Amino acid sequence: MLVFHKTNWHIKWKEVDKWNKGRQLYIAYMPSTGPVLLDAKTRKTIPILSGLKEHPIEALLDRRLQKAQSTVDMVECYVGITELWDHELNRLYLAVLADKADRKLNAKEKLILVDAQRKWIRFRDAQIKAIGTHYGKRDGTIWRITTARQVMDVTKQQALRLGSMLGF
């Protein structure tokens, strides 16, 4: 699992359709576009809209956790992945607002979504505070990992919810 930050490497599906069977490809993640198919030969990407068994951010978390050798390493994994989920959440939120398909939101529906997202941000902040308060009182380093994982899950779940509005 790779994370890319450049967005000018895109290819078209017409080009993908011409690829030979057996071509080496990777699933990667770009904060600007979300999951992408990466051509190892050309280093070009194309966004993946659906069909993945596991979100690439989850695969990246698994790989990072396997390499973690301490509590600090594990907490850092969750903190870094929370940042990626936050990017994904923001990307999906804007995509839902701009969706051009039949399910496109009218002005009133967009206001409802914007209001809901603002309320969710307040909810997220309250949840993070509650999680920190609850687990912060416990002895043992495992609770720092649990706290970081729980905080990540709050943002992850909202990102997945927004993605489901686009059919992901």
C-alpha positions in Angstrom: 0.0 0.0 0.0 1.5 3.3 -1.1 0.3 6.8 -0.3 0.8 9.4 -3.1 0.4 13.2 -2.9 0.7 14.2 -6.5 -2.4 14.3 -8.7 -1.1 14.8 -12.2 -0.4 11.2 -13.0 -3.9 10.2 -14.1 -4.7 7.9 -16.9 -7.9 7.2 -18.7 -9.9 4.0 -18.7 -9.4 3.7 -22.4 -5.7 3.2 -21.7 -6.4 0.7 -18.9 -8.6 -1.3 -21.3 -5.6 -1.8 -23.6 -3.4 -3.3 -20.9 -2.2 -6.9 -21.3 -3.3 -9.5 -18.8 -0.7 -9.9 -16.0 0.4 -6.3 -15.9 1.7 -5.4 -12.4 -0.7 -3.0 -10.7 -1.0 -1.7 -7.1 -3.8 -0.2 -5.1 -2.6 3.0 -3.6 -4.1 5.9 -1.8 -4.0 9.6 -2.8 -5.4 12.1 -0.3 -6.7 14.2 -3.2 -8.5 11.4 -5.1 -8.9 8.5 -2.6 -8.1 5.0 -3.7 -6.3 4.6 -7.0 -5.0 1.9 -9.3 -1.3 2.4 -9.8 0.5 1.1 -12.9 3.9 0.0 -11.7 5.4 0.5 -15.2 4.3 4.1 -15.9 3.6 5.2 -12.3 0.3 6.6 -13.5 -2.9 6.3 -11.5 -6.6 6.1 -12.1 -9.2 6.6 -9.2 -11.0 3.5 -8.1 -14.6 4.3 -7.3 -15.8 1.0 -5.9 -15.3 -2.8 -5.8 -12.6 -3.0 -3.1 -12.9 -5.6 -0.4 -10.9 -3.4 2.0 -10.4 0.3 1.9 -6.7 1.1 1.1 -6.4 3.1 4.3 -7.2 0.0 6.3 -4.6 -2.0 4.4 -2.1 0.7 5.1 -2.9 0.6 8.9 -2.5 -3.1 9.0 1.0 -2.9 7.4 2.1 -0.1 9.7 0.9 -1.9 12.8 2.8 -5.1 11.7 6.0 -3.0 11.7 5.3 -1.2 15.0 7.6 -2.3 17.7 6.4 -0.3 20.7 3.3 1.4 22.2 4.6 4.7 20.8 4.9 3.2 17.3 1.3 1.9 17.5 -0.1 5.1 18.7 1.7 7.0 15.9 0.2 4.5 13.4 -3.3 5.3 14.6 -2.6 9.1 14.6 -1.2 9.0 11.1 -4.1 6.9 9.8 -6.6 9.2 11.5 -5.1 12.1 9.4 -5.7 10.0 6.2 -9.3 9.2 7.2 -9.8 12.9 7.8 -8.5 13.7 4.3 -10.8 11.0 3.0 -13.7 12.3 4.9 -13.2 15.8 3.5 -12.7 14.6 0.0 -15.9 12.5 0.2 -17.9 15.3 1.8 -17.0 17.6 -1.1 -17.8 14.8 -3.6 -21.2 14.3 -2.2 -21.9 18.0 -2.4 -20.7 18.2 -6.0 -22.1 14.8 -7.2 -23.4 15.2 -10.7 -25.3 11.9 -10.9 -29.1 11.3 -10.7 -28.8 11.6 -6.9 -27.5 15.1 -7.1 -28.5 17.2 -4.1 -30.7 20.2 -4.6 -30.0 23.5 -2.7 -32.1 22.5 0.3 -30.6 19.0 0.5 -27.1 20.5 0.4 -28.0 22.8 3.3 -29.2 19.7 5.3 -25.9 17.9 4.5 -23.8 20.9 5.5 -25.7 21.3 8.7 -25.4 17.6 9.5 -21.6 17.7 8.9 -21.2 20.8 11.2 -23.2 18.9 13.9 -21.1 15.8 13.3 -17.9 17.9 13.9 -19.2 18.9 17.3 -20.2 15.3 18.0 -16.7 14.2 16.9 -15.0 16.7 19.2 -17.2 15.6 22.1 -16.5 11.9 21.4 -12.8 12.5 21.3 -13.0 14.3 24.7 -15.1 11.5 26.2 -12.8 8.8 24.8 -9.7 10.7 26.3 -11.5 11.1 29.6 -12.5 7.5 29.9 -9.3 5.8 28.8 -7.0 8.5 30.2 -7.8 7.4 33.7 -6.6 3.8 33.3 -3.2 2.5 34.1 -1.1 0.8 31.4 0.2 1.7 28.0 -2.5 -0.4 26.2 -5.0 2.4 27.0 -3.0 4.9 24.9 -3.4 2.5 21.9 -7.1 2.0 22.6 -7.6 5.7 22.8 -5.9 6.3 19.5 -7.8 3.5 17.8 -11.1 4.8 19.2 -10.4 8.3 18.0 -9.5 7.0 14.6 -12.7 5.0 14.4 -14.9 8.1 14.9 -13.5 9.8 11.8 -13.3 6.6 9.8 -17.0 5.8 10.4 -18.1 9.2 9.2 -15.9 8.9 6.1 -17.4 5.5 5.3 -20.9 6.9 5.8 -20.2 9.7 3.4 -18.7 7.3 0.9 -21.8 5.2 1.0 -23.8 8.2 -0.2 -21.8 8.0 -3.4 -22.2 4.3 -3.6 -18.8 3.3 -2.4 
